[in-house]
Amino acid sequence: MKSARELRNVIKRTTVLANVEEAHIKLTLRPVRNNIGKAGALLGVSPRPVGKRTAFQKMKSAQTRADQPRLTEFGATGAGSAAAAKGAGA
């Protein structure tokens, strides 16, 4: 049991550290208008890890958005659309 508990603690610490790193990168990218090179210079690292981290975030957020239902799935001619309402004399 001790090793399972230690593993859980390591995973928790790693997750917290990754979240702090992500927040720090986001806060650094804002003032430099998402310039990865300038953000890397401010953070004291090469632009590569900053770019990889932001690419990972974009991929993660795109995956999250893909899991959510879209309002445009029914198209412009759906029963509840404005075009259908105009055609129905509404």
Protein Blocks (a to p, Z undefined) as FASTA:
>chain_A
ZZmmmmmmmmmmmmmmmmmmmmmmmmmmmmnoopaklmmmmnopafklmmmmmmmmmmmm
mmmmmmpccfklnojmbmkbmklmmmnoZZ
